[in-house]
Amino acid sequence: MPSKLIPPVSQKDHIQGFLQAPLELLEFGDYQCPHCGVAYPIIKKIQKKLGKKLKFIFRNFPLSEAHPNAFQAAVATEAAAKQNRFWEMHDILFENQSRLETGALLKYAKELRLNLIDFENDLHETSLAAKVEADFESGIKSGVNGTPSFYINQNMYRGAYEYDSLLEAMENPS
């Protein structure tokens, strides 16, 4: 099973934080996954604790069979990204995991003051679905078999995603 991130983080990724940060945490996540929902505030807390020492990257890994709204939710974040609002949509989806149907996605876009016509058209844009599929494929190549899955400095993290365990691994990468 691979333990390295394939492909490495690049400008194609959604990166939050200081680009030259010495620590890199990447999550393969699913917006409808309850475990990812539990991990979401933990990641926020780690980001706050590590500040400029950390850059956080999110790649979509929608488990569509278990979570029927996950793929469209991932596409919605990519549609928001076209309007430079990826992270805002990312956050609102994790904060509203129980409501990810199309109507809710449009409501969130409106709350974020996105251009709704563009957003709605982009939900059907094949290039955005392809971006989500490319993220998913990178997860498969990297050995991901569930969500959330984390990589610290390009290496698979195999521990628990509780705050103390994850922070310890971040502060003392092997």
VMD Tcl script that builds the backbone (N, CA, C; Angstrom):
set m [mol new atoms 522]
animate dup $m
set s [atomselect $m all]
$s set {name element resname resid chain x y z} {
  {N N MET 1 A 0.844 -1.187 0.000}
  {CA C MET 1 A 0.000 0.000 0.000}
  {C C MET 1 A 0.887 1.247 0.000}
  {N N PRO 2 A 0.644 2.176 -0.927}
  {CA C PRO 2 A 1.467 3.389 -0.972}
  {C C PRO 2 A 1.337 4.188 0.323}
  {N N SER 3 A 2.404 4.861 0.675}
  {CA C SER 3 A 2.337 5.708 1.865}
  {C C SER 3 A 2.754 7.138 1.541}
  {N N LYS 4 A 3.035 7.395 0.278}
  {CA C LYS 4 A 3.395 8.738 -0.182}
  {C C LYS 4 A 2.239 9.328 -0.959}
  {N N LEU 5 A 2.135 10.636 -0.889}
  {CA C LEU 5 A 1.087 11.349 -1.602}
  {C C LEU 5 A 1.414 11.393 -3.092}
  {N N ILE 6 A 0.440 10.976 -3.922}
  {CA C ILE 6 A 0.602 10.966 -5.374}
  {C C ILE 6 A -0.587 11.688 -5.995}
  {N N PRO 7 A -0.405 12.713 -6.792}
  {CA C PRO 7 A 0.833 13.482 -6.960}
  {C C PRO 7 A 1.048 14.406 -5.765}
  {N N PRO 8 A 2.263 14.950 -5.655}
  {CA C PRO 8 A 2.539 15.890 -4.565}
  {C C PRO 8 A 1.662 17.139 -4.681}
  {N N VAL 9 A 1.586 17.887 -3.614}
  {CA C VAL 9 A 0.819 19.129 -3.594}
  {C C VAL 9 A 1.358 20.071 -4.666}
  {N N SER 10 A 0.435 20.736 -5.372}
  {CA C SER 10 A 0.822 21.681 -6.428}
  {C C SER 10 A -0.141 22.857 -6.432}
  {N N GLN 11 A 0.065 23.754 -7.375}
  {CA C GLN 11 A -0.810 24.926 -7.496}
  {C C GLN 11 A -2.229 24.543 -7.898}
  {N N LYS 12 A -2.445 23.308 -8.323}
  {CA C LYS 12 A -3.796 22.843 -8.664}
  {C C LYS 12 A -4.635 22.571 -7.409}
  {N N ASP 13 A -3.958 22.443 -6.266}
  {CA C ASP 13 A -4.639 22.135 -5.011}
  {C C ASP 13 A -5.206 23.385 -4.359}
  {N N HIS 14 A -6.143 23.159 -3.446}
  {CA C HIS 14 A -6.680 24.231 -2.604}
  {C C HIS 14 A -5.823 24.258 -1.345}
  {N N ILE 15 A -5.108 25.351 -1.168}
  {CA C ILE 15 A -4.154 25.478 -0.065}
  {C C ILE 15 A -4.572 26.647 0.810}
  {N N GLN 16 A -4.610 26.393 2.105}
  {CA C GLN 16 A -4.948 27.428 3.081}
  {C C GLN 16 A -3.754 27.592 4.011}
  {N N GLY 17 A -3.341 28.837 4.194}
  {CA C GLY 17 A -2.203 29.096 5.074}
  {C C GLY 17 A -1.018 29.616 4.294}
  {N N PHE 18 A 0.107 29.664 4.956}
  {CA C PHE 18 A 1.352 30.210 4.422}
  {C C PHE 18 A 1.980 29.197 3.457}
  {N N LEU 19 A 2.125 29.572 2.185}
  {CA C LEU 19 A 2.607 28.616 1.171}
  {C C LEU 19 A 3.980 28.039 1.480}
  {N N GLN 20 A 4.833 28.815 2.154}
  {CA C GLN 20 A 6.169 28.336 2.492}
  {C C GLN 20 A 6.239 27.702 3.877}
  {N N ALA 21 A 5.105 27.384 4.452}
  {CA C ALA 21 A 5.078 26.782 5.792}
  {C C ALA 21 A 5.867 25.474 5.798}
  {N N PRO 22 A 6.596 25.216 6.876}
  {CA C PRO 22 A 7.393 23.985 6.951}
  {C C PRO 22 A 6.548 22.725 7.137}
  {N N LEU 23 A 5.322 22.868 7.630}
  {CA C LEU 23 A 4.441 21.725 7.837}
  {C C LEU 23 A 3.302 21.757 6.835}
  {N N GLU 24 A 3.000 20.585 6.306}
  {CA C GLU 24 A 1.940 20.462 5.318}
  {C C GLU 24 A 1.002 19.352 5.777}
  {N N LEU 25 A -0.263 19.695 5.917}
  {CA C LEU 25 A -1.288 18.709 6.265}
  {C C LEU 25 A -2.297 18.667 5.133}
  {N N LEU 26 A -2.450 17.499 4.541}
  {CA C LEU 26 A -3.416 17.316 3.469}
  {C C LEU 26 A -4.482 16.342 3.937}
  {N N GLU 27 A -5.727 16.702 3.674}
  {CA C GLU 27 A -6.846 15.822 3.993}
  {C C GLU 27 A -7.557 15.407 2.710}
  {N N PHE 28 A -7.803 14.105 2.596}
  {CA C PHE 28 A -8.751 13.600 1.611}
  {C C PHE 28 A -10.063 13.496 2.376}
  {N N GLY 29 A -11.072 14.258 1.932}
  {CA C GLY 29 A -12.306 14.296 2.692}
  {C C GLY 29 A -13.553 14.238 1.838}
  {N N ASP 30 A -14.655 13.999 2.518}
  {CA C ASP 30 A -15.979 13.834 1.933}
  {C C ASP 30 A -16.910 14.710 2.768}
  {N N TYR 31 A -17.602 15.645 2.116}
  {CA C TYR 31 A -18.431 16.604 2.845}
  {C C TYR 31 A -19.616 15.978 3.572}
  {N N GLN 32 A -20.012 14.776 3.183}
  {CA C GLN 32 A -21.148 14.121 3.825}
  {C C GLN 32 A -20.699 13.080 4.852}
  {N N CYS 33 A -19.413 12.846 4.973}
  {CA C CYS 33 A -18.870 11.836 5.887}
  {C C CYS 33 A -18.915 12.341 7.333}
  {N N PRO 34 A -19.593 11.604 8.223}
  {CA C PRO 34 A -19.661 12.059 9.615}
  {C C PRO 34 A -18.289 12.117 10.291}
  {N N HIS 35 A -17.379 11.233 9.912}
  {CA C HIS 35 A -16.031 11.251 10.503}
  {C C HIS 35 A -15.267 12.505 10.073}
  {N N CYS 36 A -15.451 12.914 8.812}
  {CA C CYS 36 A -14.841 14.165 8.338}
  {C C CYS 36 A -15.447 15.360 9.081}
  {N N GLY 37 A -16.736 15.253 9.378}
  {CA C GLY 37 A -17.391 16.303 10.150}
  {C C GLY 37 A -16.798 16.435 11.538}
  {N N VAL 38 A -16.433 15.311 12.152}
  {CA C VAL 38 A -15.785 15.330 13.468}
  {C C VAL 38 A -14.374 15.901 13.341}
  {N N ALA 39 A -13.679 15.556 12.263}
  {CA C ALA 39 A -12.301 16.029 12.064}
  {C C ALA 39 A -12.239 17.526 11.753}
  {N N TYR 40 A -13.286 18.069 11.144}
  {CA C TYR 40 A -13.289 19.475 10.701}
  {C C TYR 40 A -12.896 20.467 11.812}
  {N N PRO 41 A -13.551 20.467 12.986}
  {CA C PRO 41 A -13.137 21.432 14.015}
  {C C PRO 41 A -11.756 21.123 14.595}
  {N N ILE 42 A -11.347 19.862 14.542}
  {CA C ILE 42 A -10.006 19.496 15.023}
  {C C ILE 42 A -8.955 20.134 14.122}
  {N N ILE 43 A -9.163 20.072 12.812}
  {CA C ILE 43 A -8.233 20.695 11.860}
  {C C ILE 43 A -8.199 22.202 12.092}
  {N N LYS 44 A -9.359 22.820 12.292}
  {CA C LYS 44 A -9.412 24.268 12.550}
  {C C LYS 44 A -8.582 24.616 13.787}
  {N N LYS 45 A -8.705 23.797 14.826}
  {CA C LYS 45 A -7.973 24.032 16.077}
  {C C LYS 45 A -6.456 23.881 15.857}
  {N N ILE 46 A -6.068 22.884 15.081}
  {CA C ILE 46 A -4.649 22.679 14.768}
  {C C ILE 46 A -4.120 23.842 13.936}
  {N N GLN 47 A -4.918 24.309 12.978}
  {CA C GLN 47 A -4.502 25.453 12.169}
  {C C GLN 47 A -4.262 26.671 13.055}
  {N N LYS 48 A -5.149 26.887 13.995}
  {CA C LYS 48 A -5.011 28.031 14.895}
  {C C LYS 48 A -3.754 27.883 15.756}
  {N N LYS 49 A -3.517 26.685 16.274}
  {CA C LYS 49 A -2.358 26.422 17.145}
  {C C LYS 49 A -1.042 26.582 16.387}
  {N N LEU 50 A -0.958 26.051 15.175}
  {CA C LEU 50 A 0.310 26.056 14.445}
  {C C LEU 50 A 0.516 27.321 13.612}
  {N N GLY 51 A -0.551 28.038 13.312}
  {CA C GLY 51 A -0.444 29.324 12.619}
  {C C GLY 51 A 0.362 29.240 11.329}
  {N N LYS 52 A 1.350 30.117 11.202}
  {CA C LYS 52 A 2.132 30.229 9.962}
  {C C LYS 52 A 3.065 29.047 9.725}
  {N N LYS 53 A 3.156 28.134 10.678}
  {CA C LYS 53 A 3.994 26.941 10.492}
  {C C LYS 53 A 3.290 25.876 9.651}
  {N N LEU 54 A 1.980 26.090 9.376}
  {CA C LEU 54 A 1.180 25.052 8.726}
  {C C LEU 54 A 0.468 25.563 7.481}
  {N N LYS 55 A 0.514 24.746 6.449}
  {CA C LYS 55 A -0.399 24.947 5.318}
  {C C LYS 55 A -1.282 23.709 5.255}
  {N N PHE 56 A -2.562 23.959 4.997}
  {CA C PHE 56 A -3.558 22.893 4.952}
  {C C PHE 56 A -4.080 22.773 3.532}
  {N N ILE 57 A -4.171 21.542 3.058}
  {CA C ILE 57 A -4.629 21.260 1.704}
  {C C ILE 57 A -5.805 20.293 1.812}
  {N N PHE 58 A -6.834 20.538 0.997}
  {CA C PHE 58 A -7.983 19.648 0.984}
  {C C PHE 58 A -8.165 19.089 -0.415}
  {N N ARG 59 A -8.274 17.767 -0.508}
  {CA C ARG 59 A -8.629 17.098 -1.759}
  {C C ARG 59 A -9.930 16.338 -1.554}
  {N N ASN 60 A -10.769 16.395 -2.553}
  {CA C ASN 60 A -12.075 15.745 -2.511}
  {C C ASN 60 A -11.937 14.238 -2.659}
  {N N PHE 61 A -12.628 13.530 -1.800}
  {CA C PHE 61 A -12.685 12.071 -1.884}
  {C C PHE 61 A -14.116 11.631 -1.547}
  {N N PRO 62 A -15.073 12.005 -2.426}
  {CA C PRO 62 A -16.476 11.687 -2.134}
  {C C PRO 62 A -16.755 10.190 -2.241}
  {N N LEU 63 A -17.274 9.640 -1.170}
  {CA C LEU 63 A -17.657 8.227 -1.145}
  {C C LEU 63 A -19.126 8.151 -1.556}
  {N N SER 64 A -19.336 8.243 -2.857}
  {CA C SER 64 A -20.677 8.450 -3.416}
  {C C SER 64 A -21.677 7.350 -3.101}
  {N N GLU 65 A -21.210 6.125 -2.973}
  {CA C GLU 65 A -22.155 5.045 -2.680}
  {C C GLU 65 A -22.743 5.195 -1.283}
  {N N ALA 66 A -21.918 5.567 -0.323}
  {CA C ALA 66 A -22.380 5.739 1.056}
  {C C ALA 66 A -23.005 7.108 1.280}
  {N N HIS 67 A -22.521 8.095 0.519}
  {CA C HIS 67 A -22.950 9.487 0.720}
  {C C HIS 67 A -23.413 10.077 -0.610}
  {N N PRO 68 A -24.704 9.954 -0.920}
  {CA C PRO 68 A -25.207 10.323 -2.242}
  {C C PRO 68 A -25.064 11.804 -2.610}
  {N N ASN 69 A -24.915 12.692 -1.643}
  {CA C ASN 69 A -24.761 14.119 -1.959}
  {C C ASN 69 A -23.307 14.581 -1.954}
  {N N ALA 70 A -22.392 13.680 -1.644}
  {CA C ALA 70 A -20.989 14.075 -1.474}
  {C C ALA 70 A -20.340 14.574 -2.763}
  {N N PHE 71 A -20.613 13.907 -3.876}
  {CA C PHE 71 A -19.969 14.313 -5.126}
  {C C PHE 71 A -20.431 15.703 -5.542}
  {N N GLN 72 A -21.747 15.925 -5.513}
  {CA C GLN 72 A -22.253 17.246 -5.903}
  {C C GLN 72 A -21.761 18.325 -4.933}
  {N N ALA 73 A -21.642 17.999 -3.656}
  {CA C ALA 73 A -21.111 18.962 -2.687}
  {C C ALA 73 A -19.664 19.320 -3.032}
  {N N ALA 74 A -18.887 18.317 -3.426}
  {CA C ALA 74 A -17.497 18.568 -3.824}
  {C C ALA 74 A -17.458 19.463 -5.067}
  {N N VAL 75 A -18.325 19.193 -6.036}
  {CA C VAL 75 A -18.397 20.039 -7.231}
  {C C VAL 75 A -18.785 21.467 -6.833}
  {N N ALA 76 A -19.666 21.597 -5.850}
  {CA C ALA 76 A -20.072 22.934 -5.389}
  {C C ALA 76 A -18.880 23.718 -4.837}
  {N N THR 77 A -17.967 23.037 -4.148}
  {CA C THR 77 A -16.780 23.756 -3.654}
  {C C THR 77 A -15.907 24.195 -4.816}
  {N N GLU 78 A -15.831 23.367 -5.843}
  {CA C GLU 78 A -15.041 23.739 -7.021}
  {C C GLU 78 A -15.710 24.889 -7.771}
  {N N ALA 79 A -17.047 24.903 -7.812}
  {CA C ALA 79 A -17.770 26.019 -8.434}
  {C C ALA 79 A -17.522 27.298 -7.640}
  {N N ALA 80 A -17.525 27.193 -6.320}
  {CA C ALA 80 A -17.225 28.357 -5.473}
  {C C ALA 80 A -15.779 28.805 -5.675}
  {N N ALA 81 A -14.889 27.854 -5.907}
  {CA C ALA 81 A -13.471 28.186 -6.133}
  {C C ALA 81 A -13.304 29.068 -7.372}
  {N N LYS 82 A -14.151 28.851 -8.370}
  {CA C LYS 82 A -14.073 29.693 -9.574}
  {C C LYS 82 A -14.372 31.153 -9.252}
  {N N GLN 83 A -15.031 31.382 -8.107}
  {CA C GLN 83 A -15.325 32.743 -7.645}
  {C C GLN 83 A -14.478 33.083 -6.410}
  {N N ASN 84 A -13.366 32.358 -6.263}
  {CA C ASN 84 A -12.407 32.571 -5.169}
  {C C ASN 84 A -13.026 32.414 -3.782}
  {N N ARG 85 A -13.928 31.457 -3.646}
  {CA C ARG 85 A -14.594 31.248 -2.362}
  {C C ARG 85 A -14.597 29.761 -1.962}
  {N N PHE 86 A -13.580 29.024 -2.397}
  {CA C PHE 86 A -13.517 27.593 -2.065}
  {C C PHE 86 A -13.621 27.357 -0.564}
  {N N TRP 87 A -12.757 28.022 0.206}
  {CA C TRP 87 A -12.680 27.724 1.644}
  {C C TRP 87 A -13.954 28.111 2.377}
  {N N GLU 88 A -14.601 29.177 1.917}
  {CA C GLU 88 A -15.859 29.566 2.542}
  {C C GLU 88 A -16.929 28.495 2.311}
  {N N MET 89 A -16.986 27.968 1.080}
  {CA C MET 89 A -17.956 26.913 0.775}
  {C C MET 89 A -17.577 25.624 1.513}
  {N N HIS 90 A -16.291 25.293 1.533}
  {CA C HIS 90 A -15.787 24.131 2.275}
  {C C HIS 90 A -16.303 24.178 3.719}
  {N N ASP 91 A -16.142 25.325 4.362}
  {CA C ASP 91 A -16.540 25.458 5.762}
  {C C ASP 91 A -18.054 25.349 5.937}
  {N N ILE 92 A -18.798 26.026 5.091}
  {CA C ILE 92 A -20.253 26.017 5.242}
  {C C ILE 92 A -20.826 24.613 5.012}
  {N N LEU 93 A -20.204 23.840 4.133}
  {CA C LEU 93 A -20.683 22.469 3.892}
  {C C LEU 93 A -20.416 21.578 5.097}
  {N N PHE 94 A -19.237 21.699 5.697}
  {CA C PHE 94 A -18.957 20.894 6.888}
  {C C PHE 94 A -19.818 21.336 8.068}
  {N N GLU 95 A -20.171 22.587 8.114}
  {CA C GLU 95 A -21.008 23.091 9.210}
  {C C GLU 95 A -22.492 22.773 8.996}
  {N N ASN 96 A -22.836 22.277 7.812}
  {CA C ASN 96 A -24.235 21.945 7.475}
  {C C ASN 96 A -24.309 20.593 6.774}
  {N N GLN 97 A -23.605 19.603 7.293}
  {CA C GLN 97 A -23.506 18.298 6.627}
  {C C GLN 97 A -24.843 17.615 6.374}
  {N N SER 98 A -25.832 17.895 7.168}
  {CA C SER 98 A -27.106 17.202 7.002}
  {C C SER 98 A -27.941 17.798 5.870}
  {N N ARG 99 A -27.485 18.924 5.299}
  {CA C ARG 99 A -28.239 19.566 4.218}
  {C C ARG 99 A -27.295 19.849 3.047}
  {N N LEU 100 A -27.143 18.882 2.174}
  {CA C LEU 100 A -26.234 19.029 1.031}
  {C C LEU 100 A -26.927 18.804 -0.307}
  {N N GLU 101 A -28.254 18.815 -0.313}
  {CA C GLU 101 A -28.965 18.660 -1.579}
  {C C GLU 101 A -28.835 19.957 -2.388}
  {N N THR 102 A -29.206 19.912 -3.655}
  {CA C THR 102 A -29.008 21.042 -4.577}
  {C C THR 102 A -29.570 22.350 -4.040}
  {N N GLY 103 A -30.786 22.325 -3.518}
  {CA C GLY 103 A -31.395 23.546 -2.999}
  {C C GLY 103 A -30.568 24.180 -1.889}
  {N N ALA 104 A -30.030 23.354 -1.015}
  {CA C ALA 104 A -29.187 23.858 0.075}
  {C C ALA 104 A -27.883 24.448 -0.481}
  {N N LEU 105 A -27.303 23.790 -1.478}
  {CA C LEU 105 A -26.061 24.300 -2.081}
  {C C LEU 105 A -26.294 25.686 -2.682}
  {N N LEU 106 A -27.438 25.862 -3.326}
  {CA C LEU 106 A -27.769 27.169 -3.909}
  {C C LEU 106 A -27.981 28.216 -2.807}
  {N N LYS 107 A -28.588 27.801 -1.713}
  {CA C LYS 107 A -28.786 28.698 -0.562}
  {C C LYS 107 A -27.427 29.139 -0.007}
  {N N TYR 108 A -26.492 28.206 0.136}
  {CA C TYR 108 A -25.158 28.548 0.656}
  {C C TYR 108 A -24.437 29.486 -0.305}
  {N N ALA 109 A -24.583 29.233 -1.600}
  {CA C ALA 109 A -23.958 30.116 -2.596}
  {C C ALA 109 A -24.503 31.530 -2.459}
  {N N LYS 110 A -25.799 31.627 -2.227}
  {CA C LYS 110 A -26.420 32.946 -2.046}
  {C C LYS 110 A -25.886 33.613 -0.773}
  {N N GLU 111 A -25.788 32.840 0.310}
  {CA C GLU 111 A -25.248 33.371 1.574}
  {C C GLU 111 A -23.820 33.880 1.396}
  {N N LEU 112 A -23.059 33.222 0.530}
  {CA C LEU 112 A -21.671 33.617 0.278}
  {C C LEU 112 A -21.575 34.731 -0.772}
  {N N ARG 113 A -22.732 35.177 -1.256}
  {CA C ARG 113 A -22.823 36.244 -2.259}
  {C C ARG 113 A -22.091 35.880 -3.553}
  {N N LEU 114 A -22.210 34.609 -3.927}
  {CA C LEU 114 A -21.647 34.177 -5.203}
  {C C LEU 114 A -22.594 34.610 -6.322}
  {N N ASN 115 A -22.054 34.708 -7.521}
  {CA C ASN 115 A -22.895 34.929 -8.688}
  {C C ASN 115 A -23.681 33.632 -8.885}
  {N N LEU 116 A -24.967 33.668 -8.614}
  {CA C LEU 116 A -25.776 32.443 -8.593}
  {C C LEU 116 A -25.953 31.815 -9.964}
  {N N ILE 117 A -26.033 32.631 -10.996}
  {CA C ILE 117 A -26.175 32.088 -12.356}
  {C C ILE 117 A -24.916 31.303 -12.719}
  {N N ASP 118 A -23.758 31.913 -12.480}
  {CA C ASP 118 A -22.494 31.218 -12.757}
  {C C ASP 118 A -22.368 29.964 -11.900}
  {N N PHE 119 A -22.677 30.090 -10.620}
  {CA C PHE 119 A -22.565 28.954 -9.701}
  {C C PHE 119 A -23.439 27.792 -10.165}
  {N N GLU 120 A -24.696 28.081 -10.478}
  {CA C GLU 120 A -25.614 27.022 -10.893}
  {C C GLU 120 A -25.143 26.366 -12.193}
  {N N ASN 121 A -24.655 27.172 -13.139}
  {CA C ASN 121 A -24.115 26.602 -14.381}
  {C C ASN 121 A -22.883 25.748 -14.090}
  {N N ASP 122 A -22.033 26.222 -13.170}
  {CA C ASP 122 A -20.800 25.502 -12.851}
  {C C ASP 122 A -21.059 24.174 -12.156}
  {N N LEU 123 A -22.199 24.030 -11.486}
  {CA C LEU 123 A -22.538 22.739 -10.871}
  {C C LEU 123 A -22.650 21.637 -11.917}
  {N N HIS 124 A -22.870 22.033 -13.176}
  {CA C HIS 124 A -23.010 21.065 -14.274}
  {C C HIS 124 A -21.787 21.058 -15.187}
  {N N GLU 125 A -20.745 21.780 -14.805}
  {CA C GLU 125 A -19.538 21.918 -15.616}
  {C C GLU 125 A -18.704 20.628 -15.528}
  {N N THR 126 A -18.473 20.001 -16.667}
  {CA C THR 126 A -17.747 18.722 -16.670}
  {C C THR 126 A -16.312 18.872 -16.179}
  {N N SER 127 A -15.691 20.021 -16.408}
  {CA C SER 127 A -14.306 20.195 -15.950}
  {C C SER 127 A -14.222 20.209 -14.419}
  {N N LEU 128 A -15.278 20.671 -13.754}
  {CA C LEU 128 A -15.269 20.675 -12.292}
  {C C LEU 128 A -15.491 19.264 -11.749}
  {N N ALA 129 A -16.383 18.516 -12.386}
  {CA C ALA 129 A -16.555 17.109 -12.011}
  {C C ALA 129 A -15.247 16.351 -12.246}
  {N N ALA 130 A -14.546 16.683 -13.314}
  {CA C ALA 130 A -13.258 16.033 -13.608}
  {C C ALA 130 A -12.219 16.366 -12.540}
  {N N LYS 131 A -12.247 17.592 -12.011}
  {CA C LYS 131 A -11.316 17.976 -10.934}
  {C C LYS 131 A -11.585 17.133 -9.690}
  {N N VAL 132 A -12.859 16.947 -9.349}
  {CA C VAL 132 A -13.224 16.117 -8.195}
  {C C VAL 132 A -12.763 14.678 -8.442}
  {N N GLU 133 A -12.982 14.182 -9.651}
  {CA C GLU 133 A -12.558 12.815 -9.989}
  {C C GLU 133 A -11.037 12.677 -9.940}
  {N N ALA 134 A -10.311 13.720 -10.358}
  {CA C ALA 134 A -8.843 13.688 -10.304}
  {C C ALA 134 A -8.362 13.647 -8.849}
  {N N ASP 135 A -9.007 14.412 -7.973}
  {CA C ASP 135 A -8.679 14.348 -6.544}
  {C C ASP 135 A -8.898 12.930 -6.027}
  {N N PHE 136 A -10.034 12.352 -6.382}
  {CA C PHE 136 A -10.370 10.998 -5.927}
  {C C PHE 136 A -9.313 9.996 -6.420}
  {N N GLU 137 A -8.952 10.112 -7.691}
  {CA C GLU 137 A -7.937 9.211 -8.263}
  {C C GLU 137 A -6.592 9.366 -7.552}
  {N N SER 138 A -6.232 10.599 -7.187}
  {CA C SER 138 A -4.968 10.796 -6.465}
  {C C SER 138 A -5.032 10.104 -5.111}
  {N N GLY 139 A -6.218 10.087 -4.514}
  {CA C GLY 139 A -6.382 9.368 -3.258}
  {C C GLY 139 A -6.189 7.874 -3.433}
  {N N ILE 140 A -6.789 7.329 -4.475}
  {CA C ILE 140 A -6.630 5.895 -4.759}
  {C C ILE 140 A -5.142 5.568 -4.960}
  {N N LYS 141 A -4.458 6.372 -5.777}
  {CA C LYS 141 A -3.024 6.146 -6.037}
  {C C LYS 141 A -2.179 6.282 -4.776}
  {N N SER 142 A -2.664 7.103 -3.839}
  {CA C SER 142 A -1.914 7.360 -2.608}
  {C C SER 142 A -2.246 6.353 -1.504}
  {N N GLY 143 A -3.183 5.452 -1.753}
  {CA C GLY 143 A -3.516 4.428 -0.781}
  {C C GLY 143 A -4.693 4.749 0.122}
  {N N VAL 144 A -5.458 5.772 -0.207}
  {CA C VAL 144 A -6.621 6.137 0.599}
  {C C VAL 144 A -7.718 5.099 0.403}
  {N N ASN 145 A -8.325 4.667 1.510}
  {CA C ASN 145 A -9.456 3.747 1.402}
  {C C ASN 145 A -10.607 4.156 2.306}
  {N N GLY 146 A -10.566 5.369 2.831}
  {CA C GLY 146 A -11.651 5.884 3.658}
  {C C GLY 146 A -11.399 7.345 3.982}
  {N N THR 147 A -12.392 7.969 4.578}
  {CA C THR 147 A -12.256 9.377 4.924}
  {C C THR 147 A -12.562 9.571 6.406}
  {N N PRO 148 A -11.888 10.540 7.024}
  {CA C PRO 148 A -10.824 11.356 6.455}
  {C C PRO 148 A -9.510 10.582 6.432}
  {N N SER 149 A -8.682 10.896 5.454}
  {CA C SER 149 A -7.312 10.373 5.385}
  {C C SER 149 A -6.375 11.567 5.318}
  {N N PHE 150 A -5.306 11.485 6.071}
  {CA C PHE 150 A -4.374 12.612 6.173}
  {C C PHE 150 A -2.973 12.244 5.726}
  {N N TYR 151 A -2.296 13.243 5.192}
  {CA C TYR 151 A -0.886 13.146 4.818}
  {C C TYR 151 A -0.173 14.326 5.463}
  {N N ILE 152 A 0.918 14.025 6.151}
  {CA C ILE 152 A 1.741 15.060 6.766}
  {C C ILE 152 A 3.042 15.107 5.988}
  {N N ASN 153 A 3.319 16.271 5.421}
  {CA C ASN 153 A 4.529 16.439 4.590}
  {C C ASN 153 A 4.656 15.311 3.576}
  {N N GLN 154 A 3.553 15.028 2.886}
  {CA C GLN 154 A 3.462 14.063 1.782}
  {C C GLN 154 A 3.444 12.596 2.229}
  {N N ASN 155 A 3.515 12.323 3.539}
  {CA C ASN 155 A 3.525 10.955 4.045}
  {C C ASN 155 A 2.198 10.612 4.715}
  {N N MET 156 A 1.688 9.411 4.445}
  {CA C MET 156 A 0.424 8.995 5.029}
  {C C MET 156 A 0.529 8.990 6.550}
  {N N TYR 157 A -0.482 9.562 7.185}
  {CA C TYR 157 A -0.597 9.553 8.637}
  {C C TYR 157 A -1.537 8.409 8.987}
  {N N ARG 158 A -1.085 7.496 9.822}
  {CA C ARG 158 A -1.868 6.299 10.126}
  {C C ARG 158 A -2.481 6.312 11.524}
  {N N GLY 159 A -2.313 7.393 12.245}
  {CA C GLY 159 A -2.844 7.471 13.605}
  {C C GLY 159 A -4.275 7.961 13.643}
  {N N ALA 160 A -4.742 8.180 14.858}
  {CA C ALA 160 A -6.097 8.693 15.076}
  {C C ALA 160 A -6.161 10.159 14.674}
  {N N TYR 161 A -7.349 10.610 14.297}
  {CA C TYR 161 A -7.468 12.016 13.921}
  {C C TYR 161 A -7.963 12.868 15.082}
  {N N GLU 162 A -7.734 12.407 16.304}
  {CA C GLU 162 A -8.006 13.249 17.463}
  {C C GLU 162 A -6.955 14.350 17.525}
  {N N TYR 163 A -7.309 15.434 18.185}
  {CA C TYR 163 A -6.450 16.617 18.258}
  {C C TYR 163 A -5.032 16.283 18.744}
  {N N ASP 164 A -4.923 15.633 19.908}
  {CA C ASP 164 A -3.597 15.387 20.488}
  {C C ASP 164 A -2.728 14.508 19.587}
  {N N SER 165 A -3.304 13.452 19.028}
  {CA C SER 165 A -2.538 12.534 18.175}
  {C C SER 165 A -2.053 13.229 16.907}
  {N N LEU 166 A -2.951 13.949 16.276}
  {CA C LEU 166 A -2.617 14.617 15.019}
  {C C LEU 166 A -1.605 15.741 15.255}
  {N N LEU 167 A -1.810 16.508 16.312}
  {CA C LEU 167 A -0.874 17.595 16.629}
  {C C LEU 167 A 0.509 17.042 16.944}
  {N N GLU 168 A 0.572 15.975 17.706}
  {CA C GLU 168 A 1.848 15.335 18.039}
  {C C GLU 168 A 2.577 14.911 16.760}
  {N N ALA 169 A 1.852 14.306 15.836}
  {CA C ALA 169 A 2.468 13.870 14.575}
  {C C ALA 169 A 2.919 15.079 13.750}
  {N N MET 170 A 2.183 16.175 13.830}
  {CA C MET 170 A 2.565 17.381 13.088}
  {C C MET 170 A 3.811 18.029 13.689}
  {N N GLU 171 A 3.871 18.056 14.999}
  {CA C GLU 171 A 4.998 18.715 15.673}
  {C C GLU 171 A 6.254 17.856 15.673}
  {N N ASN 172 A 6.092 16.546 15.501}
  {CA C ASN 172 A 7.234 15.625 15.482}
  {C C ASN 172 A 7.137 14.697 14.276}
  {N N PRO 173 A 7.193 15.281 13.054}
  {CA C PRO 173 A 7.079 14.406 11.873}
  {C C PRO 173 A 8.288 13.492 11.759}
  {N N SER 174 A 8.037 12.269 11.321}
  {CA C SER 174 A 9.142 11.312 11.199}
  {C C SER 174 A 9.850 11.455 9.875}
}
mol reanalyze $m
mol bondsrecalc $m
mol representation Tube
mol addrep $m
